[in-house]
Amino acid sequence: MAKLTETDRHRMLVEWNDTTIRYPTDPCLHELVEEQVGRTPDAIAVVSEERTVDYAGLNREANRLARRLRAVGVGAESVVGVCLHRSVDLVVALLGVLKAGGAYLPVDPDYPAERQRYLLTDSRAAAVITGPGTDHPQLATVTGALIRIDEEQPAGPDGDLDPVTDPGNAAYVIYTSGSTGRPKGVVVEHRAIVNRVRWMPDAEGTDGGVVLQKTPFSFDVSVCELFSPLTTGATLVMARPGGHRDPAYLARVVAQRQVTSIRFVPSMLRAFLDVLPSGEVDLPSVRQVLCSGEALPPDLVVAAHERLNCDVLNLYGPTEAAVEVTSTHCLPGEAVTIGRPVANTRTYIVDDDLHPVPVGEVGELMLAGVQLARGYLGQPTLTAASFLPDPFTDEPGQRMYRTGDLARYRPDGNIQYLGRLDHQVKIRGFRIELGEIETVLAEHPDVRGAVVNPRPGAAGGTQLVAYLLPARSGPVDHRDVREHLARRVPEYMVPHLWMTLDELPLTSSGKVDREQLPAPAPIPSTADDGPSVAPRTPTERAVAEVWAEVLEVDQCGVHDDFFDLGGHSLLATQVIALLHERFPVVLPVSAVFEAPTVAELAAVVQRAVEEHVARLSESELDQILAQVGEQ
């Protein structure tokens, strides 16, 4: 390794990290929103397909909810679960939790029941907020306070509450994948996320405009997508539930709502550009595309500039550092990097002994500064292993976070991302510890061991392959194991391809040799051996038609298995979105994993429709029947 000169050391540790900005005040996140309410009370704050609310109205609704939360004991450092679909109510709920003094915990309605239960139990949530379609029975069993946001409340005070938090209190807790088989909760304080929210408009001049909110709120990128617009007077447009998976729908919303800023993981940006008309610059309202969550390919930078003619920003950061800590503008023909640190953050690239490596040499990327999370909820040992004392500053008490990412400094100070040190991968921007999936798979009674490995997928994405060792002689029922896993983890963590092996290839040191794992073979069919059975009911016909469209096959029988026909988690999300267009229900993506045949999924849809109709009032039912009659 080349010798590190004093000049290089100064550039890397001082000059390239000289991003300090002294803000005049140090508020909490919700206080930034309250300040904006005072500036633009009548401006449109949030828009969804169902309703629109201005800044003053949003603030009043959040204040009323905050008082309900305080009445059940929520205060500083309380964790409050939020289980809602994307909507105006979701924004009200998150803001209301912060105003009450609590830290919000996203509980995705699409998560399996067991995972929802684990998040609420592990976090010791003081309350959970639910609403239409999300008041699942398991939520009531793990918390003392279950609050439905859509319940009618008596009139009462709706002004801002007296503060009970300071910048050092927790703002949110987001769970990420854990190598031990259990997700871990990352606790982020107000001062950390406030710095990130303030940095973007300060550095990029992005006040106002129209921002599309489409990122699932269980993914930390959503925090900026939700709150940055509300601190700058912008209008937040909420994509419909499941809409973030449908690029054609997103393109329509961007055009209809004149969206100026939109964020993508690169794989979804590619799908989005593919649905735009060819040969012309489309969607002229878009001024800025933000990319994060995955490596950004150079050809996608070129395509985004050609098709959208807007700024393309590449951002990088883990959940443990308040969303993103580096940023750069990307131009066609230039090398794609993750840029330099944002305000009040620092980056170091070090060797195994935590010494800085020379410019151009590869090392582990370390992060420091105000945006670091507090640590992992209830896991001090894991926190101490990941958040180390910062030896490169004289300021006492400073820490740095081990990202596990490989990187190197370019001569101009920009950072080039080079991959992972460990077996962690990202699928559609979600960070996944392969060990968590392997642990859950090995808990199935028919599996004595499992390895999950990433492979290149379609359109430059990543797909997961599961290799199973049978616990007894005979084949392993892949469908049964897949359903076991789908009940425990989010859909994006369920492998696409499955193989059963007698033994795993090993290195000379006895570790699994992932390079020697065989290429995946097609999944053995579990469908009936007899002739295909055609759909028998209108619901089965609708499900079969949606499958045929998504899977690009001529027809589907009622006993055909979605995954045997080539389906995977991303296609399952498209199925759910298309079914929502045909039926007045929003199903979780896990429904496809738990009911993977046409007949089984049609039964789930039918039950959901019947439950929906049963909840309608007579006037609502008469209105629907009248609309049907007009058609």
Helices and strands as residue ranges (DSSP letters): H 6-13, G 15-17, H 29-39, E 44-47, E 52-54, H 55-71, E 79-82, H 88-100, E 103-106, H 113-122, E 127-130, H 137-140, E 146-148, E 170-176, E 184-189, H 190-204, E 210-213, H 221-230, E 235-238, G 243-245, H 247-257, E 261-264, H 266-274, E 288-291, H 298-308, E 311-316, G 319-321, E 326-329, E 340-341, E 345-350, E 363-369, E 375-376, H 380-386, E 387-389, E 399-409, E 415-420, E 424-427, E 430-433, H 434-442, E 447-456, G 458-460, E 462-470, H 478-486, G 491-493, E 497-500, G 514-516, H 538-551, H 569-582, H 590-594, H 598-615, H 618-630
